[in-house]
Structures are given as C-alpha cells and as structure tokens.
Amino acid sequence: MGYSVGQVAGFAGVTVRTLHHYDDIGLLAPSERSHAGHRRYSDADLDRLQQILFYRELGFPLDEVAVLLDDPDANPQAHLRRQHELLTARIEKLRKMAAAVEHAMEARKMGIDLTPEEKFEVFGDFDPDQYEDEVQQRWGDTDAYRESQRRTASCTKEDWKRLTREMDAIHHRMAELLDRGVPADSEAAMDVAEEHRRFICGGYYDCSHEMHACLGQMYVDDPRFTATYENIRSGLAVYLRDAIKANTARHAA
C-alpha cells in the first residue's frame, strides 16, 4: 500500500502541507490512493521527492524543478551527478567564505593592516594565535608567554607569510610519513616532530619537550586544533601527537 503522507513527511523532514502543495501543482503526485482516497507514496515517489528537495536546497524554484525532473532525456543518475557537482561547488564557495571571515578576524585581532587580497594569502591553514591563546590558558603569565607576545608583536606581513609557509611544510612532511605508513615512533617521524618543536621555539617561545608533549595532546583534545590537522590529512592530529610523544621520550632518555 505504500507510505502515507504523514510517514513521508516524517522521512523527508517536510510538512504534510508541503506534500499536498506538491501534489496540487503536479510536482509530486502520489502513485496510489487508499480505499478511503488517502495519498499513498511508492518508493519511486520517494526518489522523486529526494530529487525535488535536493534542487530546492540548491535554490531552484519549483517550476524549474518540475522542468528538470520531467525532462525526457534526463535520468536519475544524471540528476544525482548534476546535484553532486552543484553541491560540491556550493561547499567550496562556503569554505572559501568561512576562510575569508577567519582571515579578517585574525588580521583585526593582531592589528595588521592588510588589503583584502593580503588577508586571503597571509594565514592559510595555520592560525598562529591558537598557540598563543592555548599557552596563555595552560601556563598563564609565564616567561614563555611573555616571549611569545614580544616576538609576535613585531611580526610584519612577510614574517607571517614566512611562518605560515614553514609550518605548512612541516605539517605536510608529517602527513607524507603518515601516508606512507611510517610509524609515529620512527626516527623519521620523531625528527619531523623535533623540527616542529624547534619551529615553535624559533617563531614564538622557548618550547621544551615537555611543553611540546602538552601541545601535542591538545592537538587531539581540542577540536579547533584537531580540525586544522584533519583538514590536511585524516588522522594527522593523532599521528603528530604520537610522534611528539615519542620524540619527547627519546630526548628524556
């Protein structure tokens, strides 16, 4: 007997009124009716509803959706392929918009007077203020924090771009090791972890191996850090944490 209008509304997250409207305008007419005259939807009707909702989410008006779905030369696979392309483009556009907002926020926070173009190119995936904020939270008013404040206060646009390039290079070297299946406690991974620690020492503050191990744990525990590394390579946050931990133990021996 198919699905009732109430069931379909629940499946799709739309109202019964919406389904009635789609029926009234001929966009989605249920294939069956019960003996009492109630609408009954088949699996094919649900497939069409899914297509309708995909196109609606993409901003297509109902009349255009009807034309697209009733095109005799189109097939369900073609619709899915088109929708996937449109959704992928939309996701990329939103990602770029989010990055633009983040870059503008960072430039404003650090008092850097950048052009719009510069705001997009300076920071990339590396957020230098994350280190500063996390160190302040965990270690408070320490010499390391004061040193970080002193060094970053004098950074120019070119300094930030250089720091970004260097950190990105370290991240990607670690990601390459992960891709190749190199263990996190290998000499190669520990060497990159040590390079990561020395980068922090050179650019921000004196980061001991013990402090570095705490940072490595934060990369896994704090979703902000985790997202940064997962965007580079899935599993990188844990891999980097483990490599830092192994490097810390190596230098304690």
C-alpha positions as CSV (number, residue, x, y, z in Angstrom):
1,M,0.0,0.0,0.0
2,G,3.0,2.4,0.0
3,Y,3.6,5.1,2.6
4,S,1.1,7.6,4.0
5,V,1.6,11.3,3.6
6,G,2.4,11.5,7.3
7,Q,5.1,8.9,7.0
8,V,6.7,10.6,4.0
9,A,6.6,14.0,5.8
10,G,8.5,12.4,8.7
11,F,11.0,10.7,6.4
12,A,11.8,13.8,4.4
13,G,11.5,16.5,7.2
14,V,8.9,18.4,5.4
15,T,5.3,19.3,6.3
16,V,2.2,17.4,5.2
17,R,1.0,20.8,3.8
18,T,4.1,20.9,1.6
19,L,3.4,17.4,0.2
20,H,-0.2,18.4,-0.5
21,H,1.1,21.5,-2.3
22,Y,3.5,19.4,-4.5
23,D,0.6,17.2,-5.4
24,D,-1.7,20.1,-6.2
25,I,0.8,21.7,-8.6
26,G,1.6,18.3,-10.2
27,L,5.2,18.2,-9.0
28,L,4.8,15.1,-6.9
29,A,1.6,13.2,-7.3
30,P,1.4,10.0,-5.2
31,S,1.2,6.9,-7.3
32,E,-1.5,5.3,-5.3
33,R,-4.6,6.1,-3.2
34,S,-6.0,4.0,-0.4
35,H,-9.6,2.7,-0.5
36,A,-10.5,5.8,1.5
37,G,-8.9,8.1,-1.0
38,H,-5.8,8.9,1.1
39,R,-2.5,9.5,-0.7
40,R,0.0,6.6,-0.7
41,Y,3.6,7.1,-1.9
42,S,5.7,4.5,-3.6
43,D,9.5,4.1,-3.4
44,A,9.7,5.8,-6.8
45,D,7.7,8.7,-5.4
46,L,10.2,9.0,-2.6
47,D,13.1,9.0,-5.1
48,R,11.4,11.9,-6.9
49,L,10.8,13.8,-3.6
50,Q,14.5,13.4,-2.8
51,Q,15.4,15.0,-6.1
52,I,12.9,17.8,-5.5
53,L,14.4,18.5,-2.1
54,F,18.0,18.4,-3.4
55,Y,17.1,21.0,-6.1
56,R,15.2,23.1,-3.6
57,E,18.2,23.2,-1.2
58,L,20.2,24.4,-4.2
59,G,17.8,27.3,-4.6
60,F,15.9,26.2,-7.7
61,P,12.3,27.4,-7.9
62,L,9.6,24.8,-8.1
63,D,8.7,25.5,-11.7
64,E,12.3,24.9,-12.7
65,V,12.5,21.8,-10.6
66,A,9.5,20.4,-12.5
67,V,11.1,21.1,-15.9
68,L,14.3,19.4,-14.8
69,L,12.7,16.3,-13.4
70,D,10.3,15.9,-16.3
71,D,13.0,16.2,-19.0
72,P,12.6,13.0,-21.0
73,D,16.3,13.0,-21.9
74,A,17.4,13.0,-18.3
75,N,17.8,10.0,-16.0
76,P,18.1,9.6,-12.2
77,Q,21.9,9.1,-12.4
78,A,22.2,12.3,-14.4
79,H,20.3,14.2,-11.8
80,L,22.4,12.9,-9.0
81,R,25.6,13.7,-10.9
82,R,24.4,17.3,-11.6
83,Q,23.3,17.8,-7.9
84,H,26.6,16.4,-6.7
85,E,28.5,18.9,-8.9
86,L,26.3,21.8,-7.7
87,L,26.6,20.8,-4.0
88,T,30.4,20.4,-4.3
89,A,30.7,23.9,-5.8
90,R,28.5,25.3,-3.1
91,I,30.5,23.6,-0.3
92,E,33.7,25.0,-1.8
93,K,32.2,28.5,-2.0
94,L,31.1,28.3,1.6
95,R,34.5,27.0,2.7
96,K,36.2,30.0,1.0
97,M,33.7,32.4,2.6
98,A,34.5,30.9,6.0
99,A,38.2,31.2,5.4
100,A,37.8,34.8,4.4
101,V,36.0,35.6,7.6
102,E,38.6,33.8,9.7
103,H,41.4,35.7,8.0
104,A,39.7,39.0,8.5
105,M,39.2,38.2,12.2
106,E,42.9,37.2,12.6
107,A,44.2,40.4,10.9
108,R,41.9,42.5,13.0
109,K,43.0,40.8,16.3
110,M,46.6,41.2,15.5
111,G,46.3,44.8,14.3
112,I,47.7,44.0,10.9
113,D,46.6,46.5,8.2
114,L,46.1,44.2,5.2
115,T,44.4,44.7,1.9
116,P,41.6,42.3,1.1
117,E,43.9,40.3,-1.1
118,E,46.5,40.1,1.6
119,K,44.0,38.9,4.2
120,F,43.4,35.8,2.0
121,E,47.0,34.9,1.4
122,V,48.8,35.5,4.7
123,F,47.5,32.9,7.1
124,G,46.5,29.9,5.0
125,D,45.6,26.9,7.3
126,F,47.9,28.0,10.1
127,D,46.5,30.0,12.9
128,P,49.3,31.5,15.0
129,D,47.1,32.9,17.6
130,Q,45.9,29.4,18.5
131,Y,49.3,28.7,20.0
132,E,49.4,32.0,21.9
133,D,45.9,31.5,23.3
134,E,46.4,27.9,24.4
135,V,49.8,28.7,26.0
136,Q,48.2,31.5,27.9
137,Q,45.3,29.3,29.1
138,R,47.6,26.5,30.3
139,W,50.7,28.3,31.6
140,G,49.4,31.8,32.3
141,D,51.8,34.7,32.8
142,T,55.0,32.7,32.2
143,D,58.2,33.7,30.6
144,A,57.3,31.6,27.5
145,Y,54.0,33.5,27.1
146,R,55.7,36.9,27.5
147,E,58.3,35.9,25.0
148,S,55.6,34.9,22.5
149,Q,53.8,38.2,22.9
150,R,57.1,40.1,22.4
151,R,58.0,38.2,19.2
152,T,54.6,38.3,17.5
153,A,54.0,41.9,18.3
154,S,56.9,42.8,15.9
155,C,55.8,40.5,13.1
156,T,55.3,42.0,9.7
157,K,53.1,40.7,6.9
158,E,56.1,39.0,5.3
159,D,57.0,37.4,8.7
160,W,53.5,35.9,9.0
161,K,53.7,34.6,5.4
162,R,57.1,33.0,6.1
163,L,55.9,31.4,9.3
164,T,52.8,30.1,7.5
165,R,54.9,28.5,4.7
166,E,57.3,26.9,7.2
167,M,54.6,25.4,9.4
168,D,52.7,24.2,6.3
169,A,55.8,22.5,5.1
170,I,56.3,20.7,8.4
171,H,52.7,19.6,8.5
172,H,52.8,18.2,5.0
173,R,56.1,16.4,5.7
174,M,54.4,14.7,8.7
175,A,51.3,13.9,6.5
176,E,53.6,12.3,3.9
177,L,55.0,10.0,6.5
178,L,51.5,9.1,7.6
179,D,50.5,8.4,4.0
180,R,53.5,6.1,3.6
181,G,52.6,4.1,6.7
182,V,55.7,5.2,8.6
183,P,55.2,4.5,12.3
184,A,54.8,7.6,14.5
185,D,57.6,6.4,16.8
186,S,60.0,6.0,13.9
187,E,63.2,8.1,13.6
188,A,61.8,9.9,10.6
189,A,58.5,10.9,12.4
190,M,60.4,11.9,15.5
191,D,62.7,14.1,13.5
192,V,59.8,16.0,12.0
193,A,58.3,16.3,15.4
194,E,61.6,17.8,16.7
195,E,61.6,20.2,13.7
196,H,58.0,21.2,14.7
197,R,59.2,21.9,18.2
198,R,62.2,23.9,17.0
199,F,59.9,25.9,14.7
200,I,57.8,27.0,17.7
201,C,61.0,27.9,19.6
202,G,62.3,30.0,16.7
203,G,59.0,31.7,15.9
204,Y,57.1,32.1,19.2
205,Y,58.7,31.0,22.5
206,D,61.1,28.5,24.1
207,C,59.1,25.3,23.9
208,S,60.6,22.5,26.0
209,H,60.0,18.9,25.1
210,E,57.6,18.5,28.0
211,M,55.6,21.6,26.9
212,H,55.7,20.2,23.3
213,A,54.1,17.0,24.5
214,C,51.3,19.0,26.1
215,L,50.8,20.8,22.9
216,G,50.6,17.5,21.0
217,Q,47.9,16.3,23.4
218,M,46.0,19.5,22.8
219,Y,46.0,18.8,19.0
220,V,43.9,15.8,19.8
221,D,41.8,17.1,22.7
222,D,40.9,20.5,21.3
223,P,38.6,20.3,18.3
224,R,39.9,23.5,16.9
225,F,43.4,22.1,16.6
226,T,42.1,18.7,15.5
227,A,40.2,20.2,12.6
228,T,43.3,22.0,11.4
229,Y,45.3,18.8,11.1
230,E,42.4,16.7,9.9
231,N,41.9,19.2,7.0
232,I,45.5,18.4,5.9
233,R,45.2,14.6,6.3
234,S,42.8,12.4,8.1
235,G,44.4,11.0,11.3
236,L,47.2,13.6,11.3
237,A,46.3,15.1,14.7
238,V,46.8,11.7,16.5
239,Y,49.8,10.8,14.4
240,L,51.5,14.2,15.2
241,R,50.7,13.8,18.9
242,D,52.2,10.3,18.9
243,A,55.3,11.4,17.1
244,I,55.8,14.3,19.5
245,K,55.3,11.9,22.5
246,A,57.9,9.5,21.1
247,N,60.3,12.4,20.4
248,T,59.8,13.7,24.0
249,A,60.6,10.2,25.3
250,R,63.7,10.0,23.0
251,H,65.1,13.2,24.4
252,A,64.3,12.2,28.0
253,A,66.3,9.0,27.7
